[in-house]
Amino acid sequence: MNHQFNGIMTDMLKPLVENIGTMLSGRKQLVKDVKFKQQREENDYNRLMEDTRLTARRISAVVIDYVADGSDNSSTDTEKAVIRSVMQVLKGYEPTLQHMAEKVDVEESEIEKSIKSVAQNMFEDHSISHGRLATFFAFCGVLSRYYVNSGRKGHVDRIKETVTEYTEKEFCEWIVENGGWQKFEDYFPDPNSIEKFIFKTGILLSAISFATLAFAHIIHK
């Protein structure tokens, strides 16, 4: 009797156990799929971030060389767009940036500290924009030119290193989340490739105002 009862119970429970096993297996697979997707997205983001950092190193050197001594080492549309953004800043505000550079006349060992101090004040409100980035690069380019003209070309390498390091650490995440470096091509298009070149002055007016205020804050401490 017990043997028959046990057989009946086994027959009844077997499908249930199998169904539960199938459900659990499905859930495990779903979890695996979600984790795989998350891992893939994380890997894609990490690759994108690394590419953005590599581009930052290249752009820092290209822009500073262009402003410092007129060397045009740009090789991509993005690099040319960043240079255009910087030249637009200089077109309207070069005397201001030149004055700032003359005030930040320090020895090579103090360059990193001075540039970071200006940058930290410029972005003190944690608000980043393409215009502010252009202004930051423009200032560092003008500072480099100031040292070149005063016979201290060796200072330029230290400026490049500092700009690259600060850009990688403080700006690259924002750049990735806001369309990448190529977004500069949208804001600062090649005037030869469109019928009429439209420059978004509001971006730079805001950026240069913050740069000037930041510097004023430093020199009056």
Backbone torsions as a table, in degrees:
resi	resn	phi	psi	omega
1	MET	NA	-50.8	178.9
2	ASN	-61.4	-37.4	179.9
3	HIS	-64.1	-41.3	179.2
4	GLN	-67.3	-40.4	179.4
5	PHE	-62.6	-44.3	178.8
6	ASN	-61.8	-36.4	179.4
7	GLY	-65.7	-42.2	179.4
8	ILE	-63.6	-45.5	-179.4
9	MET	-62.5	-38.5	178.9
10	THR	-64.1	-43.8	179.4
11	ASP	-63.2	-35.0	-179.2
12	MET	-75.4	-38.4	-175.8
13	LEU	-80.5	-26.6	-175.3
14	LYS	-56.4	-49.4	178.5
15	PRO	-62.1	-36.9	-179.8
16	LEU	-63.7	-45.5	178.6
17	VAL	-61.3	-41.7	180.0
18	GLU	-64.6	-41.4	179.0
19	ASN	-63.1	-43.2	178.2
20	ILE	-62.3	-42.0	178.8
21	GLY	-61.7	-40.6	178.5
22	THR	-65.3	-41.4	178.8
23	MET	-62.5	-46.6	-179.6
24	LEU	-64.2	-39.2	178.3
25	SER	-62.9	-40.0	179.0
26	GLY	-64.8	-40.7	179.2
27	ARG	-65.1	-40.8	178.1
28	LYS	-61.3	-41.2	179.6
29	GLN	-65.9	-39.6	178.5
30	LEU	-61.9	-44.2	177.5
31	VAL	-61.5	-42.2	178.0
32	LYS	-61.0	-43.3	-179.2
33	ASP	-63.6	-42.1	179.6
34	VAL	-64.5	-45.7	179.9
35	LYS	-63.1	-39.5	178.9
36	PHE	-63.4	-43.1	179.0
37	LYS	-63.1	-44.3	179.3
38	GLN	-62.4	-41.4	179.6
39	GLN	-65.2	-41.1	179.2
40	ARG	-64.8	-42.6	178.3
41	GLU	-64.2	-39.7	178.8
42	GLU	-65.0	-41.7	178.2
43	ASN	-64.5	-41.2	178.1
44	ASP	-62.7	-42.6	180.0
45	TYR	-64.9	-42.4	179.9
46	ASN	-63.4	-40.6	177.4
47	ARG	-64.7	-41.6	179.4
48	LEU	-64.0	-40.7	179.2
49	MET	-64.8	-41.7	179.4
50	GLU	-65.2	-40.9	176.9
51	ASP	-62.8	-38.3	179.9
52	THR	-66.6	-38.7	178.2
53	ARG	-67.2	-41.7	178.5
54	LEU	-62.3	-41.5	178.0
55	THR	-65.4	-36.4	178.8
56	ALA	-60.3	-41.8	179.4
57	ARG	-62.2	-43.7	-179.2
58	ARG	-67.1	-45.3	-177.8
59	ILE	-64.9	-41.5	179.8
60	SER	-56.4	-46.0	-178.6
61	ALA	-69.1	-44.6	-176.9
62	VAL	-63.1	-46.2	-177.3
63	VAL	-66.9	-44.8	-178.8
64	ILE	-64.1	-42.4	177.2
65	ASP	-61.4	-40.0	-177.9
66	TYR	-63.8	-44.8	-178.3
67	VAL	-75.9	-37.8	-174.3
68	ALA	-68.1	-45.5	-176.1
69	ASP	-139.8	11.7	176.5
70	GLY	81.8	6.5	179.9
71	SER	-73.0	122.7	179.1
72	ASP	-103.0	96.0	179.8
73	ASN	-104.0	14.5	-178.9
74	SER	-69.2	140.7	-178.3
75	SER	-131.2	-2.8	179.3
76	THR	-129.5	161.4	178.1
77	ASP	-63.1	-34.2	-180.0
78	THR	-66.5	-45.0	178.5
79	GLU	-60.8	-41.6	179.1
80	LYS	-65.3	-36.3	179.2
81	ALA	-67.2	-40.7	177.5
82	VAL	-64.3	-40.5	176.8
83	ILE	-61.0	-42.9	178.7
84	ARG	-61.0	-40.1	179.9
85	SER	-62.6	-41.6	179.8
86	VAL	-66.8	-42.0	-179.2
87	MET	-67.1	-30.8	175.5
88	GLN	-67.5	-36.8	175.0
89	VAL	-62.0	-48.3	-177.3
90	LEU	-65.4	-31.8	-179.6
91	LYS	-57.6	-37.0	-177.4
92	GLY	-104.3	-19.6	-170.0
93	TYR	-135.1	19.8	-178.2
94	GLU	-59.0	-43.7	178.8
95	PRO	-57.1	-39.0	179.0
96	THR	-63.9	-46.1	-179.4
97	LEU	-68.7	-33.8	177.3
98	GLN	-64.3	-42.6	177.9
99	HIS	-62.2	-41.0	177.8
100	MET	-61.5	-43.2	-178.8
101	ALA	-63.1	-40.5	179.9
102	GLU	-64.7	-33.6	179.2
103	LYS	-74.1	-30.4	179.2
104	VAL	-93.9	55.2	-179.7
105	ASP	-97.0	96.1	-176.0
106	VAL	-126.7	169.1	175.9
107	GLU	-71.3	162.4	-176.1
108	GLU	-55.9	-37.0	-177.9
109	SER	-67.6	-17.9	-177.7
110	GLU	-102.2	-1.5	-175.5
111	ILE	-61.5	-47.8	-177.9
112	GLU	-57.7	-46.9	-179.0
113	LYS	-61.7	-41.9	-177.1
114	SER	-67.9	-44.7	-179.3
115	ILE	-65.3	-43.1	179.9
116	LYS	-65.1	-34.3	178.7
117	SER	-65.1	-44.2	177.5
118	VAL	-62.4	-46.9	-178.3
119	ALA	-62.3	-43.6	-178.6
120	GLN	-63.1	-37.1	177.4
121	ASN	-74.0	-37.0	179.8
122	MET	-63.6	-36.7	-177.9
123	PHE	-110.3	29.4	-176.1
124	GLU	-60.7	-30.8	-179.3
125	ASP	-86.1	5.6	177.3
126	HIS	63.8	20.2	177.6
127	SER	-101.4	118.4	-178.2
128	ILE	-111.4	142.0	174.6
129	SER	-146.2	165.4	179.2
130	HIS	-64.7	-32.8	177.8
131	GLY	-66.4	-40.7	178.7
132	ARG	-68.2	-39.1	177.0
133	LEU	-62.1	-42.5	178.4
134	ALA	-61.0	-39.7	-179.8
135	THR	-67.7	-39.8	177.3
136	PHE	-61.3	-47.2	178.3
137	PHE	-64.0	-39.2	-179.7
138	ALA	-62.5	-45.1	179.5
139	PHE	-61.2	-45.3	-178.9
140	CYS	-66.0	-33.1	176.1
141	GLY	-67.1	-44.2	178.6
142	VAL	-65.1	-39.0	177.1
143	LEU	-62.1	-41.3	178.0
144	SER	-62.8	-43.4	179.2
145	ARG	-63.9	-36.9	178.0
146	TYR	-60.7	-43.6	179.0
147	TYR	-68.7	-38.4	177.9
148	VAL	-61.4	-46.4	-178.7
149	ASN	-67.9	-22.1	180.0
150	SER	-98.9	15.1	174.7
151	GLY	77.5	22.1	-179.7
152	ARG	-123.3	54.0	-176.7
153	LYS	-60.8	-25.7	179.5
154	GLY	-62.2	-22.2	179.3
155	HIS	-68.1	-24.2	-173.4
156	VAL	-63.3	-39.2	178.9
157	ASP	-61.1	-39.0	178.6
158	ARG	-67.0	-36.5	177.5
159	ILE	-64.5	-44.9	178.6
160	LYS	-58.7	-44.7	-179.7
161	GLU	-61.3	-42.7	-178.4
162	THR	-68.2	-44.1	179.6
163	VAL	-62.6	-43.5	179.5
164	THR	-61.9	-48.6	-178.7
165	GLU	-60.9	-45.3	-177.1
166	TYR	-68.3	-40.0	179.8
167	THR	-64.3	-44.4	179.6
168	GLU	-61.4	-43.5	-174.1
169	LYS	-77.1	-40.8	-170.0
170	GLU	-103.2	-24.6	-171.3
171	PHE	-114.2	-24.3	-170.9
172	CYS	-62.7	-37.6	178.4
173	GLU	-62.4	-43.2	178.4
174	TRP	-64.2	-42.0	-179.4
175	ILE	-60.8	-44.4	178.6
176	VAL	-60.6	-43.8	-176.2
177	GLU	-77.1	-7.0	-178.7
178	ASN	-124.2	38.2	170.7
179	GLY	95.8	-0.5	179.2
180	GLY	80.6	175.5	180.0
181	TRP	-59.9	-30.8	-176.3
182	GLN	-65.1	-12.4	177.8
183	LYS	-63.7	-24.0	176.1
184	PHE	-59.7	-29.2	-179.9
185	GLU	-67.3	-28.2	177.6
186	ASP	-76.5	-41.6	-177.7
187	TYR	-79.0	-29.7	-177.5
188	PHE	-130.7	69.9	-175.8
189	PRO	-70.5	160.7	177.2
190	ASP	-69.2	118.5	-177.8
191	PRO	-63.8	-19.8	179.5
192	ASN	-82.0	-11.2	-176.2
193	SER	-102.1	-4.0	177.9
194	ILE	-130.7	158.8	-175.3
195	GLU	-63.6	-41.7	-179.6
196	LYS	-138.2	126.9	-178.2
197	PHE	-81.3	118.0	-179.7
198	ILE	-107.4	115.6	-178.6
199	PHE	-104.4	131.4	-176.8
200	LYS	-84.3	84.8	-174.5
201	THR	-62.2	-31.2	-178.1
202	GLY	-58.1	-35.9	179.7
203	ILE	-61.2	-47.5	-175.4
204	LEU	-77.5	-34.1	177.4
205	LEU	-59.8	-44.1	178.0
206	SER	-63.9	-43.7	-176.7
207	ALA	-65.0	-46.7	-177.0
208	ILE	-68.2	-31.3	176.9
209	SER	-62.8	-44.3	178.2
210	PHE	-65.2	-38.3	179.8
211	ALA	-63.4	-44.8	-179.3
212	THR	-65.4	-44.3	179.0
213	LEU	-64.2	-39.0	179.4
214	ALA	-62.0	-44.2	-178.6
215	PHE	-68.3	-40.8	178.9
216	ALA	-59.9	-38.2	178.9
217	HIS	-63.1	-37.5	-178.4
218	ILE	-69.1	-50.9	-172.5
219	ILE	-73.1	-15.2	179.1
220	HIS	-102.6	9.2	177.4
221	LYS	-67.2	NA	NA
